[in-house]
Amino acid sequence: MPDEDLIELKFRLYDGSDIGPFRYSPTSTIAMVKERIVAEWPKDKKVIPKAANDVKLINAGKILENNKTVGQCRVPFGDLPKGVITMHVVVQPTIAKAKSEKKVDETPTKNVCSCSIL
């Protein structure tokens, strides 16, 4: 594939640091991009994704779906054919893990109603 067809992306993490930039084919899926983000994630960060499903990518205010391609998610920026596109990365643990942790922390509460008739 010619070099000019590749899309250059960098990824902004929660603390303002960046991963990349990397070059992707327009036919690369978002799932493939997430796998690379997890593989390239800095080991010194406090929050580290364990799998690609823990990562959410946001571009132009929209959460990108795994089955979409990089070419479909690219937002046109007028007359700027080349340039690095910055996507924001959010780490969100899987729901099953979050629910199991929440159950451990919760203590059962009893609703008690006390009425007095005078």
Disulfide bonds with the S-S distance in Angstrom:
none
